[in-house]
Amino acid sequence: MLYLDFEKKIEEIQKELEVAKIKNDEAAVALYQKELDSEIKKTYSNLTPYQKLQLARHQDRPHAIDYIDMIMTNKYEIHGDRHFADDKAIIAFMGYIDDQKTIVIAEEKGRGTKDKIYRNFGMPNPEGYRKALRIALLAEKFDIPVLFLIDTPGAFPGIGAEERGQSEAIAKNLFELANLKVPTVSIVIGEGGSGGALAIGVADKIAMMKYSVFSVISPEGCAAILWGDNTKIQTATKALKISAEDLKEEELIDDIIDEPLEGAHRNPQEAANNLKEYYLKTISQLKQLPKDELIQKRYEKYLNYGKYKEE
């Protein structure tokens, strides 16, 4: 298990605890366990925005495919945009979450070098967003709720993507998903970057996992533009207000889904159970609304985004 720089003391105590267990020293085990619990509580109750960003990008953090495997049954994958290609950065499955038939559309970053390249590091091309929209409209046709899982550093900025209409594909998704006639829930599970996240982020309810981030630009990009200095990443992270708590306070998201205290990567199943519970509860509420009211509430939700103050 990879420990982050701010977790080094936790790592040291954990190693001492393991040694005590090997020696079967019960007194030492009890002492180190108490010390470990105290250090974990102290560390994770005072996380900085940059530390939350590190957790959101942790190499062991559950990805979309992991959550899908843990919460869905009788599932099968849906491929292709029917125009150009099957973008591997966007995955889609139809199946069941408990007894609720659901279509899940998600961004997948991949694990390991080969898989990351295969998934284009979770950065969709325009055909990926057209694939997402095609499948969302399929869900509408058969009256199936949609769960979007966001986890991307942003839309792919390559020349080919621009030539094939990257901005138009994202814009069309924003327009069409705003009018989708089925209940939709969008959850940021890791990193929600710019338009790449927004393209599958228009939904009746938007939630974030506790240690996920959601921003208009990456902290690295912000630091480069504003200061031309990569050492300003921590300053940029704080200024951008990208944490779940910040965005909930600004009323830009609806809910925060709890994670294990040390992050979803320490107990993926617990995180998946929390995500599933939130989704099922939310969909149950949304299904009570008539279609016209569902769309109207969604419209009003986005119309009221943002705050301003008159001097």
C-alpha positions in Angstrom: 0.0 0.0 0.0 1.4 3.4 -1.0 1.6 6.0 1.7 1.5 9.7 0.8 4.0 12.2 2.2 1.6 13.4 4.9 0.9 9.8 6.0 4.6 9.0 6.8 4.0 9.0 10.6 1.0 6.7 10.1 3.3 4.4 8.0 5.9 4.3 10.8 3.4 3.4 13.5 1.8 0.8 11.2 5.2 -0.9 10.8 5.9 -0.9 14.5 2.4 -2.4 15.0 3.2 -5.2 12.5 6.4 -6.0 14.2 4.7 -6.2 17.6 2.1 -8.6 16.1 4.8 -10.8 14.7 6.5 -10.9 18.2 3.1 -11.6 19.7 3.6 -8.8 22.1 0.1 -8.0 23.2 1.0 -5.0 25.3 2.9 -3.4 22.5 0.1 -4.2 20.0 -2.4 -2.4 22.2 -0.1 0.6 22.6 0.7 0.9 18.9 -2.9 0.4 17.9 -4.0 3.2 20.2 -1.3 5.4 18.9 -2.2 4.6 15.3 -5.9 5.3 15.8 -5.0 8.7 17.4 -2.6 9.6 14.6 -5.1 8.7 11.9 -7.8 10.7 13.5 -5.5 13.7 13.9 -4.2 13.6 10.4 -7.5 13.1 8.5 -9.4 15.7 10.5 -7.0 18.4 9.4 -6.4 17.7 5.7 -5.4 20.6 3.4 -7.0 21.0 0.0 -3.8 19.8 -1.6 -3.8 16.7 0.6 -7.3 16.0 -0.5 -6.2 16.3 -4.1 -3.4 13.7 -3.4 -6.1 11.3 -2.1 -8.3 11.9 -5.1 -5.4 10.9 -7.3 -4.1 8.0 -5.2 -2.9 5.2 -7.4 -4.9 2.6 -5.4 -8.2 4.7 -5.3 -11.1 2.7 -6.8 -11.8 3.5 -10.4 -15.2 3.5 -12.2 -14.8 -0.2 -13.3 -14.1 -1.1 -9.7 -17.3 0.5 -8.4 -19.3 -1.0 -11.3 -18.0 -4.5 -10.4 -18.8 -4.0 -6.7 -22.3 -2.6 -7.1 -23.8 -4.0 -10.3 -25.1 -7.5 -11.1 -26.3 -9.1 -14.4 -24.4 -6.4 -16.2 -23.2 -6.2 -19.8 -21.1 -3.5 -21.5 -22.4 -1.2 -24.3 -19.9 0.0 -26.9 -19.5 2.6 -29.6 -20.8 6.0 -30.7 -22.1 4.6 -34.0 -20.2 7.3 -35.9 -16.5 7.0 -35.4 -15.1 4.7 -32.7 -15.5 3.1 -29.3 -13.7 5.4 -26.9 -12.2 3.3 -24.2 -12.0 6.3 -21.8 -15.8 6.1 -21.5 -17.3 2.9 -20.3 -21.0 2.0 -20.1 -22.9 -0.9 -18.6 -26.5 -1.9 -18.3 -27.5 -4.1 -15.4 -28.9 -4.0 -11.9 -28.0 -2.2 -8.7 -29.9 -4.3 -6.2 -33.4 -4.5 -7.9 -33.0 -1.2 -9.7 -32.3 -1.5 -13.4 -29.7 1.0 -14.2 -27.3 2.2 -17.0 -24.0 3.4 -15.7 -21.9 5.7 -17.9 -18.4 6.4 -16.5 -14.9 7.7 -17.2 -12.2 5.1 -16.6 -8.5 6.1 -16.1 -7.0 2.6 -16.3 -4.4 0.9 -14.1 -0.8 0.2 -15.0 1.0 1.6 -18.0 -0.7 -0.5 -20.8 -4.2 0.0 -19.4 -3.7 3.7 -18.9 -2.6 4.1 -22.5 -5.6 1.9 -23.6 -8.0 4.2 -21.6 -6.1 7.3 -22.7 -5.6 8.1 -19.0 -9.3 8.8 -18.6 -9.4 11.6 -21.1 -12.2 11.1 -23.6 -12.2 12.1 -27.2 -15.4 13.5 -28.8 -16.5 10.0 -29.8 -16.5 9.2 -26.1 -18.9 11.9 -25.3 -21.1 11.0 -28.3 -21.0 7.4 -27.0 -22.2 8.6 -23.6 -25.0 10.6 -25.1 -26.1 7.8 -27.4 -26.4 5.5 -24.4 -28.1 8.1 -22.3 -30.7 8.5 -25.0 -31.0 4.7 -25.1 -31.7 4.8 -21.3 -34.4 7.5 -22.0 -36.0 5.3 -24.7 -36.4 2.4 -22.3 -37.1 4.5 -19.2 -34.0 3.4 -17.3 -32.3 5.7 -14.7 -28.7 6.7 -15.4 -25.7 6.8 -13.0 -22.8 8.9 -14.2 -19.4 8.3 -12.6 -16.9 11.2 -13.1 -13.1 10.6 -12.9 -11.0 12.5 -15.5 -8.3 15.1 -15.6 -10.2 16.6 -18.5 -11.2 16.0 -22.1 -8.4 15.0 -24.4 -6.8 18.1 -25.9 -5.2 16.5 -28.9 -5.4 17.8 -32.5 -7.5 14.9 -33.7 -10.0 15.5 -30.9 -10.3 19.1 -31.9 -10.7 18.2 -35.5 -13.5 15.8 -34.7 -15.4 18.5 -32.7 -14.4 18.1 -29.0 -16.1 21.3 -27.8 -19.2 20.7 -29.9 -19.6 17.2 -28.5 -19.3 18.5 -24.9 -21.7 21.3 -25.5 -24.3 19.0 -27.1 -24.1 16.7 -24.1 -24.8 19.6 -21.7 -27.8 20.5 -23.8 -29.2 17.0 -24.3 -28.6 15.7 -20.8 -30.4 18.8 -19.4 -33.5 17.6 -21.1 -33.2 13.8 -20.5 -36.6 12.4 -19.5 -35.2 9.9 -16.9 -33.8 10.4 -13.4 -30.0 11.0 -13.5 -27.4 11.0 -10.7 -23.8 12.1 -11.3 -21.1 11.3 -8.8 -17.4 12.5 -8.8 -15.5 9.5 -7.6 -12.0 10.8 -8.0 -11.0 13.8 -10.2 -13.5 15.9 -12.0 -11.6 18.1 -14.4 -13.2 20.9 -16.5 -15.5 20.2 -19.4 -14.3 16.6 -19.5 -16.3 16.2 -16.3 -19.2 18.5 -17.1 -19.9 16.5 -20.3 -21.4 13.7 -18.1 -22.0 16.0 -15.1 -25.5 17.4 -15.9 -27.9 15.5 -13.7 -30.8 15.8 -11.3 -28.4 15.2 -8.4 -24.6 15.8 -8.3 -22.6 14.3 -5.5 -18.9 13.9 -4.7 -17.1 11.2 -2.8 -15.6 12.8 0.4 -12.0 13.0 -0.9 -12.8 13.7 -4.6 -12.1 17.0 -6.3 -14.0 19.0 -9.0 -12.5 22.0 -10.7 -12.7 24.2 -13.8 -8.9 23.6 -14.4 -6.3 21.4 -12.8 -4.2 23.1 -10.1 -1.1 22.5 -12.3 -2.8 24.3 -15.2 -3.9 27.2 -12.9 -0.4 27.6 -11.4 1.1 27.6 -14.9 -1.3 30.3 -16.2 -1.4 32.6 -13.2 2.1 32.4 -11.9 4.1 30.4 -14.5 5.4 28.4 -11.5 4.7 24.8 -10.8 5.7 25.2 -7.2 2.5 27.2 -6.7 0.3 24.1 -7.1 -0.7 24.0 -3.4 -1.6 27.7 -3.5 -3.7 27.1 -6.7 -5.4 24.1 -5.1 -6.5 26.2 -2.1 -7.6 29.1 -4.3 -9.7 27.0 -6.7 -11.8 25.5 -3.9 -12.0 22.1 -5.4 -12.9 19.9 -2.4 -16.3 18.4 -1.8 -16.8 20.6 1.3 -16.0 23.8 -0.6 -18.3 23.0 -3.4 -21.1 21.9 -1.1 -20.7 25.2 0.8 -21.0 27.1 -2.5 -24.1 25.1 -3.4 -22.5 23.8 -6.6 -23.1 20.1 -5.6 -26.0 18.5 -3.8 -24.4 16.0 -1.5 -21.1 14.5 -0.2 -20.8 10.7 0.0 -18.8 9.5 2.9 -15.6 7.4 2.5 -13.5 5.4 5.0 -11.6 7.9 7.2 -8.3 7.1 5.4 -9.8 7.2 1.9 -11.7 4.9 -0.4 -8.5 3.0 -1.4 -8.2 1.7 2.2 -11.6 0.0 2.1 -13.1 0.1 -1.4 -16.1 -2.1 -0.5 -17.2 0.3 2.2 -16.9 3.2 -0.2 -18.9 1.3 -2.9 -21.6 0.4 -0.4 -21.9 4.1 0.5 -22.1 5.1 -3.2 -24.7 2.4 -3.9 -26.8 3.4 -0.9 -26.8 7.1 -2.0 -27.7 6.2 -5.5 -30.6 3.9 -4.6 -32.0 6.4 -2.1 -31.8 9.3 -4.5 -33.3 7.5 -7.5 -36.2 6.3 -5.3 -36.9 10.0 -4.6 -36.5 11.2 -8.2 -38.8 8.4 -9.6 -41.7 9.9 -7.6 -41.6 13.1 -9.7 -43.6 13.4 -13.0 -41.3 13.7 -16.0 -42.2 17.4 -16.6 -41.5 18.3 -13.0 -38.2 16.3 -13.1 -37.0 18.3 -16.1 -38.2 21.6 -14.7 -36.4 21.1 -11.4 -33.3 20.2 -13.2 -33.6 23.4 -15.3 -34.1 25.5 -12.2 -31.2 23.9 -10.5 -28.7 24.9 -13.2 -30.4 28.3 -13.7 -29.7 29.2 -10.1 -26.0 28.2 -10.2 -23.5 30.8 -9.0 -23.6 33.7 -6.6 -22.9 37.4 -7.0 -23.0 40.5 -4.7 -24.1 44.0 -5.7 -22.0 46.8 -4.2 
